[in-house]
Amino acid sequence: MKKIINEYPNILNKLENNYLGENAPKDSKGRFFSEGIVHVNEGETLKGVMSEYGGEFEVPYKELCELPSYIKRSPRLDYRNGNDVVEYKKVRVMYDRGGLDEYTLGKLVNPSASQSYINPFTNKSVASNSLNGDIEKLLMLPDTFNRYVVLEFWSGEPFDSEPYIDMLNIMLNRYYDLELTSEVYNGIHPKLTRCDILCYKILSRKK
């Protein structure tokens, strides 16, 4: 995984070139979104980064482990290559037209997912959105797997990524033993110019 993360900026540079100028995404009425904010979507990015290494995408967890009885519908793992398993998340600080995404922090951290996978008052999963939830899903898998969460986090001045990442790391380190590998990609888009690529290897849940 460290090799993939080290090469990640070069792959992003190739992907981003497809979404500039006349190739930039448009809305349903054919109008361009705000250039420099819209990027390759989550699924396309993951396949663009990982495809050359082989592996499988969208693998049901029930094929990899016995699910707890409280999980009625199997979640899907984003990517598997042998014993390496990856949950992937792409987050931006702004919406497509430049408005701030007020849900950015919630997409990154949700301590509720670390405290209880299922909300006992609704009987619904709370592990579907944040990195905490992704980690909880990975921890269902046996230790024979190398378990990773990869975050691609886009930001740009004046809206800096560092406070978000600081809060994320404080939260994750409270609940989990993990190892972090990271890279920074200074993008070619004029607005969201920085991409922090964070790869967490999940070792265990803290006692």
C-alpha positions as CSV (number, residue, x, y, z in Angstrom):
1,M,0.0,0.0,0.0
2,K,2.8,2.4,0.7
3,K,3.9,2.2,-2.9
4,I,0.4,2.9,-4.1
5,I,0.1,5.9,-1.8
6,N,3.5,7.2,-3.0
7,E,2.3,7.0,-6.6
8,Y,-1.1,8.4,-5.9
9,P,-0.3,12.0,-6.8
10,N,0.9,11.0,-10.3
11,I,-2.3,9.1,-10.9
12,L,-4.5,12.0,-9.7
13,N,-2.7,14.3,-12.0
14,K,-3.6,12.1,-15.0
15,L,-7.2,11.8,-13.8
16,E,-7.7,15.6,-13.2
17,N,-6.6,16.5,-16.7
18,N,-9.7,14.8,-18.0
19,Y,-12.0,17.2,-16.0
20,L,-10.7,20.6,-17.1
21,G,-11.8,23.1,-19.7
22,E,-14.3,21.7,-22.2
23,N,-14.1,18.3,-20.5
24,A,-15.2,19.7,-17.1
25,P,-18.5,18.2,-15.7
26,K,-21.8,19.8,-16.5
27,D,-25.1,19.7,-14.6
28,S,-28.4,18.3,-16.0
29,K,-29.0,21.6,-17.9
30,G,-25.6,21.5,-19.6
31,R,-24.1,24.2,-17.5
32,F,-20.5,23.8,-16.3
33,F,-20.0,23.4,-12.6
34,S,-17.4,25.7,-10.9
35,E,-14.1,24.7,-12.4
36,G,-11.6,23.6,-9.8
37,I,-14.1,22.0,-7.5
38,V,-15.7,19.1,-9.4
39,H,-13.4,16.1,-9.6
40,V,-13.5,12.5,-10.8
41,N,-16.2,10.8,-8.6
42,E,-15.3,8.4,-5.8
43,G,-15.9,5.2,-7.8
44,E,-14.0,6.3,-10.8
45,T,-11.0,7.5,-8.7
46,L,-10.8,4.2,-6.8
47,K,-10.8,2.2,-10.0
48,G,-8.4,4.6,-11.7
49,V,-5.9,4.3,-8.8
50,M,-6.2,0.5,-8.1
51,S,-7.0,-1.1,-11.5
52,E,-3.4,-1.6,-12.6
53,Y,-2.8,-3.6,-9.5
54,G,-5.6,-6.1,-10.2
55,G,-8.0,-7.1,-7.4
56,E,-11.7,-6.9,-6.9
57,F,-14.1,-4.0,-6.2
58,E,-17.4,-4.0,-4.2
59,V,-16.9,-7.3,-2.4
60,P,-19.6,-8.3,0.1
61,Y,-18.3,-8.6,3.6
62,K,-20.3,-11.8,4.0
63,E,-17.9,-13.5,1.5
64,L,-14.9,-12.6,3.7
65,C,-16.2,-13.2,7.3
66,E,-19.1,-14.3,9.4
67,L,-21.2,-11.2,10.0
68,P,-22.5,-10.3,13.5
69,S,-26.1,-11.2,14.0
70,Y,-27.2,-7.6,14.3
71,I,-26.1,-6.9,10.6
72,K,-29.0,-8.0,8.5
73,R,-27.7,-6.7,5.1
74,S,-24.0,-7.3,4.2
75,P,-22.0,-4.1,3.6
76,R,-19.6,-4.1,0.6
77,L,-15.9,-3.7,0.8
78,D,-14.5,-1.1,-1.6
79,Y,-11.5,-3.0,-2.8
80,R,-9.6,-6.3,-2.2
81,N,-6.3,-7.6,-3.5
82,G,-5.3,-10.8,-1.9
83,N,-5.0,-10.1,1.9
84,D,-5.0,-6.3,1.4
85,V,-8.5,-4.8,1.9
86,V,-9.4,-1.2,1.5
87,E,-12.2,1.1,2.4
88,Y,-11.9,4.4,0.4
89,K,-13.4,7.8,0.9
90,K,-13.3,11.0,-1.1
91,V,-14.2,14.3,0.7
92,R,-14.2,17.9,-0.4
93,V,-14.7,21.1,1.7
94,M,-16.9,22.6,-1.0
95,Y,-19.9,21.7,-3.1
96,D,-19.8,21.7,-6.9
97,R,-20.7,25.4,-7.2
98,G,-18.4,26.6,-4.4
99,G,-20.7,26.6,-1.3
100,L,-19.1,25.1,1.8
101,D,-20.1,21.6,2.6
102,E,-21.3,21.8,6.1
103,Y,-21.2,18.0,6.4
104,T,-17.5,17.7,5.7
105,L,-16.6,17.0,9.3
106,G,-19.4,14.4,9.7
107,K,-18.2,12.6,6.6
108,L,-14.8,12.3,8.3
109,V,-15.6,11.5,11.9
110,N,-18.5,10.1,13.8
111,P,-17.7,8.8,17.3
112,S,-21.1,7.2,17.5
113,A,-20.0,4.6,14.9
114,S,-17.1,3.6,17.2
115,Q,-19.4,3.3,20.2
116,S,-22.1,1.2,18.6
117,Y,-22.4,-0.1,15.1
118,I,-26.2,-0.1,15.4
119,N,-28.3,2.7,16.9
120,P,-30.3,0.7,19.5
121,F,-33.2,3.2,19.3
122,T,-33.7,2.8,15.5
123,N,-32.0,-0.5,14.9
124,K,-30.2,1.1,11.9
125,S,-26.5,1.2,11.2
126,V,-24.5,4.3,12.0
127,A,-21.4,3.0,10.2
128,S,-22.3,4.1,6.6
129,N,-20.7,7.5,6.3
130,S,-17.6,8.3,8.4
131,L,-14.1,6.9,8.6
132,N,-15.1,5.5,12.0
133,G,-17.7,3.5,10.3
134,D,-15.3,2.2,7.6
135,I,-12.9,1.1,10.3
136,E,-15.6,-0.7,12.3
137,K,-16.5,-2.6,9.1
138,L,-12.9,-3.5,8.5
139,L,-12.5,-4.7,12.1
140,M,-15.1,-7.4,11.4
141,L,-12.5,-9.1,9.2
142,P,-9.9,-11.5,10.8
143,D,-6.4,-10.3,11.5
144,T,-5.1,-12.3,8.6
145,F,-6.2,-9.3,6.4
146,N,-4.1,-6.1,6.0
147,R,-6.9,-3.6,6.7
148,Y,-6.6,-0.1,5.3
149,V,-8.7,3.1,5.0
150,V,-7.7,5.5,2.3
151,L,-8.9,9.1,2.5
152,E,-8.6,11.5,-0.4
153,F,-9.4,15.0,1.1
154,W,-9.6,18.1,-1.2
155,S,-9.2,21.6,0.2
156,G,-8.0,25.0,-0.9
157,E,-7.3,28.5,0.5
158,P,-8.8,30.0,2.5
159,F,-10.3,26.7,3.7
160,D,-7.4,24.7,5.0
161,S,-7.5,20.9,5.5
162,E,-5.2,20.8,8.5
163,P,-7.8,21.5,11.2
164,Y,-10.1,18.8,9.8
165,I,-7.2,16.3,9.7
166,D,-6.1,17.2,13.3
167,M,-9.7,16.5,14.5
168,L,-9.8,13.3,12.5
169,N,-6.6,12.0,14.0
170,I,-7.5,12.9,17.5
171,M,-10.8,11.0,17.1
172,L,-9.3,7.9,15.4
173,N,-6.4,7.6,17.9
174,R,-8.8,7.7,20.7
175,Y,-10.5,4.5,19.6
176,Y,-8.0,2.6,17.4
177,D,-4.4,1.4,17.1
178,L,-3.3,2.4,13.6
179,E,-0.4,3.4,11.4
180,L,-0.6,6.4,9.1
181,T,1.1,7.0,5.7
182,S,0.3,10.2,3.9
183,E,1.1,12.3,0.8
184,V,0.1,15.7,-0.3
185,Y,-0.9,16.4,-4.0
186,N,-0.9,20.0,-5.1
187,G,-3.6,19.8,-7.7
188,I,-3.9,21.6,-11.1
189,H,-7.4,22.9,-10.4
190,P,-7.6,26.6,-9.5
191,K,-9.8,26.3,-6.4
192,L,-9.4,23.0,-4.5
193,T,-5.7,23.0,-5.0
194,R,-4.6,20.6,-2.3
195,C,-5.3,17.0,-1.8
196,D,-4.3,15.2,1.3
197,I,-3.9,11.4,0.7
198,L,-4.1,9.6,4.1
199,C,-3.7,5.9,4.4
200,Y,-4.5,4.4,7.8
201,K,-3.5,0.8,8.5
202,I,-6.0,-0.5,11.0
203,L,-4.3,-2.7,13.6
204,S,-6.9,-3.1,16.4
205,R,-9.6,-1.5,18.5
206,K,-8.2,0.0,21.7
207,K,-9.3,-1.7,24.9
